[in-house]
Amino acid sequence: MSSYKTFMKAGHWPTLFASFLYFDFCFAIWVLNGAMGPFIGEAFNLTPAQKGFMISVPILAGALMRFPLGVLAQYIGRKNAAMVEMGLVIAALVFGYVAVDSYDDVLLMGVLLGIAGASFGVALSLGSGWYPPRYKGLAMGIAGAGNSGTVLAVLFAPPLATAYGWQTVYGLAALTMLVPMAVMWFCAKEPPDREHQTFREHVSCLFEKDGWAFSLIYIVTFGGFIGLASFLPTYFYDQFKVTKVEAGQLTMLATLMGSAVRVLGGYVSDRIGGINTLTGVLLAVAVTLVMCGFAGGSVVVTTLLFMLCFAALGAGNGALFQLVPLRWPLTTAVAGSMIGEVGALGGGFLPNAMGLSKQYAGTYLWGFVAFAALALAMLAMLRLVQLRWTRTWAEKGGRARPGTPAAAPRPGTSRATRSA
């Protein structure tokens, strides 16, 4: 209890709460088309490939919009950037309510929903900005738990779409965004650690081999999380012929595991090392996905396997960001932001792979196999690069080296304290 009180007093908890709520609602909006995939697919008689592409558009758009929003936040502040973003999200949802009536409109709506997906860097940075270094990890974890917004989307969107029509859900979602906007306006305060980063500084980690290694692994862990979370309602509906509401409920069971285990993944990584944790994660993801492909006849077995898969993906996200500050201790913010942007792009791979597999092979199996193969490729890469990592900036297994900085600052890098 005393440690909890110490943490609460160490920063500005109303800002942290506002950041969590902002990220949670934005994440729910980001995956809204995925949650309503069965309704949209039925309304326009979409092919499996069209369904996969439709679901991937918001994911890809959100990843690409993270950098512009991050730049805006540097010049007008993170709180103001969050307010601007939520205002644009409401405008996009109003457009969806009044104007979306074709497949092309749905694709355009997917691009607009990507605005909500850009919230990652701003939310985590705003939430942790008031906290000293020893508490930033916990603050980031609390703000980052907003990815539980996936649960809100798949739990509430299908029954609302059944009752009022799927276009109406856009309008109802616009109203709900007023809640995090009000909390942000009245409760949040701009942190004191604001600073400007040049474009070169922002992408500096991608000029290094380690930056690409981290980004590629994040394509599997976070890309797999957001890609699967968006596609599962369509998969459950098409594969098992459950109702659209039941498809959302089954998806909720799986995604809830991923959100809950993320913090545990970071906790375990602190003790056994992020490399060791990621090794188990990537292996578990590959095995469970292949088993899901072969368990297509049992909804119970498939759901349990997806729960295990999402637990592994959530732990992997926590484990990867345990390693980021060890590798880039003085530029954790910009490194984490860029890794997050590239990794999120991977979320568009899985829905497209699943849709193409179903359309041209008559089964979803090869979509699962393709992503499992990607996970195994990243596992092989991890085991190769960890030999150098444990000689230079990490202890064996990926634990922090006691009493020494994880990596020396590079010329021209800034002492970023913002979290991304």
C-alpha positions as CSV (number, residue, x, y, z in Angstrom):
1,M,0.0,0.0,0.0
2,S,2.8,2.4,0.8
3,S,4.5,1.8,-2.5
4,Y,1.1,2.5,-4.2
5,K,0.8,5.8,-2.3
6,T,4.4,6.7,-3.2
7,F,3.7,6.1,-6.9
8,M,0.5,8.2,-6.8
9,K,2.3,11.1,-5.1
10,A,5.3,10.9,-7.5
11,G,3.4,12.2,-10.5
12,H,0.1,13.7,-11.5
13,W,-2.4,10.8,-11.4
14,P,-5.3,12.7,-13.0
15,T,-3.2,13.2,-16.1
16,L,-2.4,9.5,-16.1
17,F,-6.0,8.6,-15.7
18,A,-7.0,11.0,-18.5
19,S,-4.3,9.4,-20.7
20,F,-5.6,5.9,-20.1
21,L,-9.1,6.9,-20.9
22,Y,-8.1,8.7,-24.0
23,F,-6.1,5.7,-25.3
24,D,-8.8,3.3,-24.3
25,F,-11.6,5.0,-26.2
26,C,-9.4,5.8,-29.2
27,F,-8.3,2.1,-29.4
28,A,-11.9,1.1,-29.4
29,I,-12.7,3.4,-32.3
30,W,-9.6,2.2,-34.2
31,V,-10.9,-1.4,-34.3
32,L,-14.5,-0.5,-34.9
33,N,-14.7,-1.7,-38.5
34,G,-13.2,-5.0,-37.4
35,A,-15.7,-5.4,-34.6
36,M,-18.5,-4.8,-37.1
37,G,-16.8,-6.8,-39.9
38,P,-19.6,-9.4,-40.1
39,F,-22.3,-6.7,-40.5
40,I,-20.3,-4.8,-43.1
41,G,-19.3,-7.9,-45.0
42,E,-23.0,-9.0,-45.2
43,A,-24.3,-5.6,-46.1
44,F,-22.0,-5.4,-49.2
45,N,-21.6,-9.1,-50.0
46,L,-17.9,-8.9,-49.7
47,T,-15.4,-11.5,-50.7
48,P,-13.0,-12.9,-48.1
49,A,-10.2,-10.9,-49.7
50,Q,-12.3,-7.7,-49.5
51,K,-13.1,-8.3,-45.9
52,G,-9.4,-8.8,-45.0
53,F,-8.4,-5.6,-46.8
54,M,-11.3,-3.6,-45.3
55,I,-10.2,-4.6,-41.8
56,S,-6.5,-3.9,-42.5
57,V,-7.1,-0.3,-43.7
58,P,-7.6,1.4,-40.3
59,I,-4.6,-0.5,-38.9
60,L,-2.3,0.7,-41.6
61,A,-3.7,4.2,-41.5
62,G,-3.3,4.5,-37.8
63,A,0.3,3.4,-38.0
64,L,1.1,6.0,-40.6
65,M,-0.6,8.8,-38.7
66,R,1.4,8.2,-35.5
67,F,4.4,10.2,-36.6
68,P,2.4,13.3,-37.7
69,L,0.5,13.4,-34.5
70,G,3.8,13.0,-32.5
71,V,5.3,16.0,-34.4
72,L,2.2,18.1,-33.7
73,A,2.4,17.2,-30.0
74,Q,5.9,18.6,-29.9
75,Y,4.7,22.0,-31.0
76,I,1.3,22.4,-29.4
77,G,1.8,20.1,-26.4
78,R,0.5,16.6,-25.8
79,K,-2.7,17.6,-24.1
80,N,-3.6,19.9,-27.0
81,A,-2.7,17.3,-29.6
82,A,-4.9,14.8,-27.8
83,M,-7.8,17.2,-27.8
84,V,-7.3,18.0,-31.5
85,E,-7.1,14.3,-32.4
86,M,-10.3,13.4,-30.4
87,G,-12.1,16.3,-32.2
88,L,-11.0,14.9,-35.6
89,V,-12.2,11.4,-34.5
90,I,-15.6,12.7,-33.6
91,A,-15.8,14.4,-37.0
92,A,-14.8,11.2,-38.7
93,L,-17.5,9.2,-36.8
94,V,-20.2,11.7,-37.7
95,F,-19.1,11.3,-41.4
96,G,-19.5,7.5,-40.9
97,Y,-23.0,7.9,-39.5
98,V,-24.3,10.2,-42.2
99,A,-22.4,9.3,-45.4
100,V,-21.1,5.7,-45.4
101,D,-23.3,3.6,-47.7
102,S,-20.9,1.7,-50.0
103,Y,-17.7,-0.5,-49.8
104,D,-15.6,2.4,-51.1
105,D,-17.1,4.6,-48.3
106,V,-16.1,1.9,-45.8
107,L,-12.5,2.0,-47.0
108,L,-12.5,5.8,-46.7
109,M,-14.0,5.4,-43.2
110,G,-11.2,3.0,-42.4
111,V,-8.6,5.7,-43.2
112,L,-10.4,8.1,-41.0
113,L,-10.6,5.6,-38.1
114,G,-6.8,5.5,-38.4
115,I,-6.8,8.9,-36.8
116,A,-7.8,7.2,-33.5
117,G,-5.0,4.7,-33.9
118,A,-2.4,7.5,-33.9
119,S,-3.0,8.0,-30.1
120,F,-0.4,5.5,-28.9
121,G,2.7,7.8,-28.6
122,V,0.8,10.8,-27.3
123,A,-1.2,8.9,-24.7
124,L,1.8,7.0,-23.2
125,S,4.0,10.1,-23.3
126,L,1.4,12.3,-21.7
127,G,0.6,9.8,-19.0
128,S,4.1,9.1,-17.9
129,G,5.5,12.6,-18.4
130,W,4.9,13.7,-14.8
131,Y,6.6,10.6,-13.3
132,P,10.3,10.2,-12.4
133,P,12.4,7.6,-14.3
134,R,11.9,4.9,-11.6
135,Y,8.1,5.0,-12.1
136,K,7.9,5.7,-15.9
137,G,7.6,2.0,-16.7
138,L,4.6,1.5,-14.4
139,A,3.0,4.7,-15.7
140,M,3.5,3.6,-19.3
141,G,2.0,0.3,-18.4
142,I,-1.1,1.9,-16.9
143,A,-1.6,4.3,-19.9
144,G,-0.8,1.4,-22.3
145,A,-3.5,-0.7,-20.8
146,G,-5.8,1.4,-22.9
147,N,-5.4,-1.2,-25.6
148,S,-8.2,-2.9,-23.7
149,G,-10.4,-0.6,-25.8
150,T,-10.5,-3.6,-28.2
151,V,-12.7,-5.3,-25.6
152,L,-15.1,-2.4,-25.5
153,A,-15.4,-2.5,-29.3
154,V,-16.1,-6.2,-29.7
155,L,-18.4,-6.3,-26.7
156,F,-20.6,-3.3,-27.4
157,A,-20.5,-2.7,-31.2
158,P,-22.2,-6.0,-32.3
159,P,-25.3,-5.8,-30.1
160,L,-25.7,-2.1,-30.9
161,A,-25.3,-2.8,-34.6
162,T,-27.9,-5.6,-34.3
163,A,-30.4,-3.3,-32.6
164,Y,-29.9,0.0,-34.5
165,G,-27.9,-0.7,-37.6
166,W,-24.1,-0.7,-38.0
167,Q,-23.9,2.9,-39.4
168,T,-25.6,4.1,-36.2
169,V,-22.8,2.7,-34.2
170,Y,-20.5,5.4,-35.7
171,G,-22.9,8.1,-34.4
172,L,-23.1,6.5,-30.9
173,A,-19.3,6.2,-30.8
174,A,-19.0,9.9,-31.6
175,L,-21.1,10.6,-28.5
176,T,-18.9,8.4,-26.2
177,M,-15.8,10.3,-27.3
178,L,-17.1,13.3,-25.4
179,V,-16.3,11.5,-22.2
180,P,-12.5,11.2,-22.6
181,M,-12.4,14.7,-24.1
182,A,-14.1,16.1,-21.0
183,V,-11.8,14.2,-18.7
184,M,-8.7,15.3,-20.7
185,W,-9.8,19.0,-20.7
186,F,-10.6,19.2,-16.9
187,C,-8.1,16.7,-15.4
188,A,-4.9,16.6,-17.5
189,K,-2.0,18.9,-17.3
190,E,0.8,19.2,-19.8
191,P,3.9,17.5,-18.3
192,P,7.1,19.5,-17.7
193,D,9.3,17.3,-19.9
194,R,8.3,18.8,-23.2
195,E,11.1,19.0,-25.8
196,H,11.5,19.1,-29.6
197,Q,13.0,16.3,-31.6
198,T,14.2,16.7,-35.1
199,F,13.1,14.2,-37.8
200,R,16.5,12.7,-37.8
201,E,16.4,12.2,-34.1
202,H,12.9,10.7,-34.3
203,V,14.0,8.0,-36.8
204,S,17.5,7.6,-35.6
205,C,16.9,4.0,-34.3
206,L,16.0,2.9,-37.8
207,F,19.5,3.8,-38.9
208,E,20.7,1.0,-36.6
209,K,20.4,-2.8,-37.0
210,D,18.9,-3.1,-33.5
211,G,16.1,-0.6,-34.4
212,W,15.0,-2.8,-37.3
213,A,15.3,-6.0,-35.1
214,F,13.0,-4.5,-32.5
215,S,10.6,-3.2,-35.1
216,L,10.3,-6.6,-36.8
217,I,9.7,-8.4,-33.6
218,Y,7.0,-5.8,-32.7
219,I,5.3,-6.6,-36.1
220,V,4.6,-10.0,-34.6
221,T,3.7,-9.0,-31.1
222,F,1.7,-5.8,-31.5
223,G,0.9,-6.3,-35.2
224,G,-0.4,-9.8,-34.4
225,F,-2.5,-8.4,-31.5
226,I,-4.2,-5.6,-33.5
227,G,-4.5,-7.7,-36.7
228,L,-6.1,-10.7,-34.9
229,A,-8.3,-8.6,-32.7
230,S,-9.7,-6.8,-35.7
231,F,-10.2,-10.0,-37.8
232,L,-11.5,-12.4,-35.2
233,P,-15.2,-11.3,-35.3
234,T,-15.2,-12.0,-39.0
235,Y,-13.4,-15.3,-38.5
236,F,-15.7,-16.6,-35.8
237,Y,-18.8,-15.6,-37.8
238,D,-17.7,-17.1,-41.1
239,Q,-15.9,-20.2,-39.7
240,F,-18.3,-21.3,-37.0
241,K,-21.6,-19.7,-38.1
242,V,-22.2,-18.1,-34.7
243,T,-24.3,-15.0,-34.4
244,K,-22.6,-11.6,-35.0
245,V,-23.0,-10.8,-31.3
246,E,-21.5,-14.2,-30.2
247,A,-18.6,-13.6,-32.6
248,G,-17.9,-10.3,-30.7
249,Q,-18.1,-12.0,-27.3
250,L,-15.7,-14.8,-28.3
251,T,-13.3,-12.2,-29.6
252,M,-13.6,-10.4,-26.3
253,L,-12.5,-13.5,-24.4
254,A,-9.3,-13.7,-26.4
255,T,-8.4,-10.0,-26.6
256,L,-8.9,-9.5,-22.8
257,M,-6.1,-12.0,-22.2
258,G,-3.7,-9.9,-24.4
259,S,-4.5,-6.7,-22.5
260,A,-4.3,-8.2,-19.1
261,V,-1.0,-10.1,-19.6
262,R,0.9,-7.1,-21.1
263,V,1.9,-5.8,-17.6
264,L,2.8,-9.3,-16.5
265,G,5.1,-9.7,-19.5
266,G,7.1,-6.6,-18.4
267,Y,7.2,-7.9,-14.8
268,V,8.5,-11.3,-15.9
269,S,11.0,-9.8,-18.3
270,D,12.5,-7.7,-15.4
271,R,13.3,-11.0,-13.7
272,I,14.2,-13.5,-16.4
273,G,15.1,-11.0,-19.2
274,G,13.2,-9.7,-22.2
275,I,15.1,-12.0,-24.6
276,N,14.1,-15.1,-22.7
277,T,10.5,-13.9,-22.5
278,L,10.3,-13.1,-26.2
279,T,11.8,-16.5,-27.1
280,G,8.9,-18.2,-25.3
281,V,6.4,-15.7,-26.7
282,L,7.4,-16.1,-30.3
283,L,7.4,-19.9,-30.0
284,A,4.0,-19.9,-28.3
285,V,2.5,-17.6,-30.9
286,A,3.7,-19.8,-33.8
287,V,2.5,-23.1,-32.2
288,T,-1.0,-21.7,-31.1
289,L,-1.7,-20.1,-34.5
290,V,-0.9,-23.3,-36.4
291,M,-3.1,-25.3,-33.9
292,C,-5.9,-22.7,-34.5
293,G,-5.7,-23.4,-38.2
294,F,-6.2,-27.1,-37.6
295,A,-8.8,-26.7,-34.9
296,G,-11.3,-25.0,-37.2
297,G,-14.0,-27.6,-36.4
298,S,-14.3,-26.7,-32.7
299,V,-15.2,-23.2,-31.5
300,V,-14.3,-24.1,-27.9
301,V,-10.8,-25.4,-28.7
302,T,-10.2,-22.5,-31.1
303,T,-11.3,-19.9,-28.5
304,L,-9.0,-21.4,-25.9
305,L,-6.1,-21.4,-28.3
306,F,-6.7,-17.8,-29.2
307,M,-6.7,-16.9,-25.6
308,L,-3.3,-18.5,-25.2
309,C,-2.1,-16.8,-28.3
310,F,-3.3,-13.4,-27.2
311,A,-1.7,-13.9,-23.7
312,A,1.6,-14.6,-25.5
313,L,1.2,-11.5,-27.7
314,G,0.4,-9.3,-24.7
315,A,3.4,-10.6,-22.8
316,G,5.6,-10.1,-25.9
317,N,4.6,-6.4,-26.1
318,G,5.5,-5.9,-22.4
319,A,8.8,-7.8,-22.9
320,L,9.9,-5.8,-25.9
321,F,9.4,-2.5,-24.1
322,Q,11.4,-3.8,-21.2
323,L,14.3,-4.1,-23.6
324,V,13.9,-0.7,-25.4
325,P,15.0,1.5,-22.5
326,L,18.0,-0.8,-22.0
327,R,19.1,-0.3,-25.6
328,W,18.3,3.4,-25.9
329,P,18.4,4.7,-22.3
330,L,18.7,8.4,-23.2
331,T,16.3,8.3,-26.2
332,T,13.7,5.8,-25.1
333,A,10.9,8.1,-26.2
334,V,11.8,8.5,-29.8
335,A,13.0,4.9,-30.2
336,G,9.9,3.5,-28.7
337,S,7.7,5.8,-30.9
338,M,9.4,4.8,-34.1
339,I,9.3,1.1,-33.2
340,G,5.6,1.4,-32.4
341,E,4.9,3.0,-35.7
342,V,6.7,0.3,-37.8
343,G,5.4,-2.5,-35.7
344,A,1.8,-1.4,-36.0
345,L,2.1,-1.6,-39.8
346,G,2.4,-5.3,-39.4
347,G,-1.1,-5.5,-38.2
348,G,-2.3,-5.1,-41.8
349,F,-0.5,-8.3,-42.8
350,L,-2.7,-10.8,-40.9
351,P,-6.2,-9.8,-42.0
352,N,-5.1,-9.7,-45.7
353,A,-3.3,-13.1,-45.3
354,M,-6.4,-14.6,-43.8
355,G,-8.7,-13.2,-46.4
356,L,-6.5,-14.2,-49.4
357,S,-6.1,-17.7,-47.9
358,K,-9.8,-18.2,-47.5
359,Q,-10.6,-16.8,-51.0
360,Y,-8.0,-18.8,-53.0
361,A,-7.4,-21.9,-50.9
362,G,-10.9,-22.3,-49.4
363,T,-9.5,-22.3,-45.8
364,Y,-8.0,-19.9,-43.3
365,L,-5.3,-22.4,-42.5
366,W,-2.6,-20.9,-44.7
367,G,-3.2,-17.4,-43.2
368,F,-2.4,-18.8,-39.8
369,V,0.6,-20.7,-41.2
370,A,2.0,-17.6,-42.9
371,F,1.9,-15.5,-39.7
372,A,3.3,-18.5,-37.7
373,A,6.2,-18.7,-40.2
374,L,6.8,-15.0,-39.6
375,A,6.9,-15.5,-35.9
376,L,9.5,-18.3,-36.3
377,A,11.6,-16.2,-38.6
378,M,11.7,-13.5,-35.9
379,L,12.6,-16.1,-33.3
380,A,15.5,-17.2,-35.4
381,M,16.6,-13.5,-35.8
382,L,16.3,-12.9,-32.1
383,R,18.4,-15.9,-31.1
384,L,21.1,-14.6,-33.6
385,V,21.2,-10.9,-32.5
386,Q,20.9,-11.7,-28.8
387,L,24.5,-12.9,-28.9
388,R,25.6,-9.4,-29.6
389,W,23.1,-7.8,-27.3
390,T,24.3,-9.7,-24.3
391,R,27.9,-8.7,-25.1
392,T,27.2,-5.0,-25.3
393,W,24.2,-3.6,-23.5
394,A,22.2,-6.4,-21.7
395,E,22.9,-9.2,-19.2
396,K,22.3,-12.8,-20.3
397,G,18.7,-13.4,-21.2
398,G,18.0,-9.7,-21.6
399,R,18.1,-8.5,-18.0
400,A,19.3,-5.0,-17.1
401,R,23.0,-4.6,-16.3
402,P,23.2,-3.4,-12.6
403,G,24.7,0.0,-12.0
404,T,25.6,0.9,-15.5
405,P,23.8,2.7,-18.3
406,A,22.5,0.3,-21.0
407,A,24.1,2.1,-23.8
408,A,26.3,5.1,-24.3
409,P,24.6,8.2,-25.8
410,R,25.4,8.8,-29.4
411,P,26.5,12.1,-30.7
412,G,23.6,14.4,-31.5
413,T,21.0,12.4,-29.6
414,S,18.9,14.2,-27.0
415,R,18.2,13.2,-23.5
416,A,14.6,12.4,-24.1
417,T,12.6,11.8,-21.0
418,R,9.3,11.5,-22.7
419,S,7.8,8.0,-23.0
420,A,6.4,6.8,-26.3
